[in-house]
Amino acid sequence: MPDTADATELLAAAQQGLGDTLRILLLVSIVGGALLAWFLLRGYRTDEGDGGDGDTGRDANA
């Protein structure tokens, strides 16, 4: 039964390649989460060096 042997080899090859895909997906998710956190949290930054009045450097007249 050569068909069974070929199917078993294909199944083993497919299972072996799944680890690399999941590793890349995990890495991209972690990097994406870090970038998203940085983007969201940068709006809450206050400049403490100018007296601590909470001025973010934006023009008050705009």
PyMOL CGO cylinders between C-alpha atoms (Angstrom):
from pymol import cmd
from pymol.cgo import CYLINDER

trace = [
    CYLINDER, 0.00, 0.00, 0.00, 2.18, 2.85, -1.19, 0.3, 1, 1, 1, 1, 1, 1,
    CYLINDER, 2.18, 2.85, -1.19, -0.73, 5.33, -1.01, 0.3, 1, 1, 1, 1, 1, 1,
    CYLINDER, -0.73, 5.33, -1.01, -0.91, 4.95, 2.77, 0.3, 1, 1, 1, 1, 1, 1,
    CYLINDER, -0.91, 4.95, 2.77, 2.83, 5.53, 3.15, 0.3, 1, 1, 1, 1, 1, 1,
    CYLINDER, 2.83, 5.53, 3.15, 2.68, 8.67, 1.01, 0.3, 1, 1, 1, 1, 1, 1,
    CYLINDER, 2.68, 8.67, 1.01, -0.25, 10.05, 2.99, 0.3, 1, 1, 1, 1, 1, 1,
    CYLINDER, -0.25, 10.05, 2.99, 1.56, 9.38, 6.27, 0.3, 1, 1, 1, 1, 1, 1,
    CYLINDER, 1.56, 9.38, 6.27, 4.69, 11.18, 5.05, 0.3, 1, 1, 1, 1, 1, 1,
    CYLINDER, 4.69, 11.18, 5.05, 2.64, 14.19, 3.92, 0.3, 1, 1, 1, 1, 1, 1,
    CYLINDER, 2.64, 14.19, 3.92, 0.85, 14.31, 7.27, 0.3, 1, 1, 1, 1, 1, 1,
    CYLINDER, 0.85, 14.31, 7.27, 4.16, 14.20, 9.16, 0.3, 1, 1, 1, 1, 1, 1,
    CYLINDER, 4.16, 14.20, 9.16, 5.59, 17.00, 7.01, 0.3, 1, 1, 1, 1, 1, 1,
    CYLINDER, 5.59, 17.00, 7.01, 2.52, 19.18, 7.56, 0.3, 1, 1, 1, 1, 1, 1,
    CYLINDER, 2.52, 19.18, 7.56, 2.70, 18.74, 11.33, 0.3, 1, 1, 1, 1, 1, 1,
    CYLINDER, 2.70, 18.74, 11.33, 6.40, 19.58, 11.39, 0.3, 1, 1, 1, 1, 1, 1,
    CYLINDER, 6.40, 19.58, 11.39, 5.93, 22.91, 9.57, 0.3, 1, 1, 1, 1, 1, 1,
    CYLINDER, 5.93, 22.91, 9.57, 3.19, 24.15, 11.88, 0.3, 1, 1, 1, 1, 1, 1,
    CYLINDER, 3.19, 24.15, 11.88, 5.65, 25.02, 14.67, 0.3, 1, 1, 1, 1, 1, 1,
    CYLINDER, 5.65, 25.02, 14.67, 7.42, 27.68, 12.61, 0.3, 1, 1, 1, 1, 1, 1,
    CYLINDER, 7.42, 27.68, 12.61, 4.12, 29.30, 11.65, 0.3, 1, 1, 1, 1, 1, 1,
    CYLINDER, 4.12, 29.30, 11.65, 2.95, 29.49, 15.25, 0.3, 1, 1, 1, 1, 1, 1,
    CYLINDER, 2.95, 29.49, 15.25, 6.32, 30.86, 16.36, 0.3, 1, 1, 1, 1, 1, 1,
    CYLINDER, 6.32, 30.86, 16.36, 6.12, 33.66, 13.79, 0.3, 1, 1, 1, 1, 1, 1,
    CYLINDER, 6.12, 33.66, 13.79, 2.50, 34.38, 14.71, 0.3, 1, 1, 1, 1, 1, 1,
    CYLINDER, 2.50, 34.38, 14.71, 3.41, 34.62, 18.40, 0.3, 1, 1, 1, 1, 1, 1,
    CYLINDER, 3.41, 34.62, 18.40, 6.35, 36.94, 17.68, 0.3, 1, 1, 1, 1, 1, 1,
    CYLINDER, 6.35, 36.94, 17.68, 4.24, 39.23, 15.48, 0.3, 1, 1, 1, 1, 1, 1,
    CYLINDER, 4.24, 39.23, 15.48, 1.50, 39.32, 18.13, 0.3, 1, 1, 1, 1, 1, 1,
    CYLINDER, 1.50, 39.32, 18.13, 3.93, 40.32, 20.88, 0.3, 1, 1, 1, 1, 1, 1,
    CYLINDER, 3.93, 40.32, 20.88, 5.57, 43.04, 18.78, 0.3, 1, 1, 1, 1, 1, 1,
    CYLINDER, 5.57, 43.04, 18.78, 2.17, 44.31, 17.65, 0.3, 1, 1, 1, 1, 1, 1,
    CYLINDER, 2.17, 44.31, 17.65, 0.89, 44.41, 21.22, 0.3, 1, 1, 1, 1, 1, 1,
    CYLINDER, 0.89, 44.41, 21.22, 3.94, 46.37, 22.34, 0.3, 1, 1, 1, 1, 1, 1,
    CYLINDER, 3.94, 46.37, 22.34, 3.52, 48.89, 19.53, 0.3, 1, 1, 1, 1, 1, 1,
    CYLINDER, 3.52, 48.89, 19.53, -0.20, 49.25, 20.26, 0.3, 1, 1, 1, 1, 1, 1,
    CYLINDER, -0.20, 49.25, 20.26, 0.49, 49.83, 23.97, 0.3, 1, 1, 1, 1, 1, 1,
    CYLINDER, 0.49, 49.83, 23.97, 3.13, 52.45, 23.11, 0.3, 1, 1, 1, 1, 1, 1,
    CYLINDER, 3.13, 52.45, 23.11, 0.77, 54.22, 20.73, 0.3, 1, 1, 1, 1, 1, 1,
    CYLINDER, 0.77, 54.22, 20.73, -2.11, 54.30, 23.21, 0.3, 1, 1, 1, 1, 1, 1,
    CYLINDER, -2.11, 54.30, 23.21, -0.05, 55.21, 26.27, 0.3, 1, 1, 1, 1, 1, 1,
    CYLINDER, -0.05, 55.21, 26.27, 1.93, 58.03, 24.65, 0.3, 1, 1, 1, 1, 1, 1,
    CYLINDER, 1.93, 58.03, 24.65, -1.17, 60.23, 24.80, 0.3, 1, 1, 1, 1, 1, 1,
    CYLINDER, -1.17, 60.23, 24.80, -1.16, 60.06, 28.61, 0.3, 1, 1, 1, 1, 1, 1,
    CYLINDER, -1.16, 60.06, 28.61, 2.40, 61.35, 28.90, 0.3, 1, 1, 1, 1, 1, 1,
    CYLINDER, 2.40, 61.35, 28.90, 2.88, 64.56, 30.88, 0.3, 1, 1, 1, 1, 1, 1,
    CYLINDER, 2.88, 64.56, 30.88, 5.97, 66.73, 30.92, 0.3, 1, 1, 1, 1, 1, 1,
    CYLINDER, 5.97, 66.73, 30.92, 7.08, 67.02, 34.56, 0.3, 1, 1, 1, 1, 1, 1,
    CYLINDER, 7.08, 67.02, 34.56, 10.05, 69.27, 33.79, 0.3, 1, 1, 1, 1, 1, 1,
    CYLINDER, 10.05, 69.27, 33.79, 8.04, 72.43, 33.03, 0.3, 1, 1, 1, 1, 1, 1,
    CYLINDER, 8.04, 72.43, 33.03, 6.29, 72.83, 36.36, 0.3, 1, 1, 1, 1, 1, 1,
    CYLINDER, 6.29, 72.83, 36.36, 3.95, 69.86, 36.15, 0.3, 1, 1, 1, 1, 1, 1,
    CYLINDER, 3.95, 69.86, 36.15, 0.92, 71.75, 34.86, 0.3, 1, 1, 1, 1, 1, 1,
    CYLINDER, 0.92, 71.75, 34.86, 0.11, 68.92, 32.45, 0.3, 1, 1, 1, 1, 1, 1,
    CYLINDER, 0.11, 68.92, 32.45, 0.95, 70.87, 29.30, 0.3, 1, 1, 1, 1, 1, 1,
    CYLINDER, 0.95, 70.87, 29.30, 1.63, 68.46, 26.48, 0.3, 1, 1, 1, 1, 1, 1,
    CYLINDER, 1.63, 68.46, 26.48, 3.18, 71.07, 24.19, 0.3, 1, 1, 1, 1, 1, 1,
    CYLINDER, 3.18, 71.07, 24.19, 0.03, 71.71, 22.18, 0.3, 1, 1, 1, 1, 1, 1,
    CYLINDER, 0.03, 71.71, 22.18, -1.01, 75.25, 21.32, 0.3, 1, 1, 1, 1, 1, 1,
    CYLINDER, -1.01, 75.25, 21.32, -3.76, 76.41, 23.70, 0.3, 1, 1, 1, 1, 1, 1,
    CYLINDER, -3.76, 76.41, 23.70, -5.17, 78.87, 21.14, 0.3, 1, 1, 1, 1, 1, 1,
    CYLINDER, -5.17, 78.87, 21.14, -5.75, 76.27, 18.44, 0.3, 1, 1, 1, 1, 1, 1,
]
cmd.load_cgo(trace, "trace")
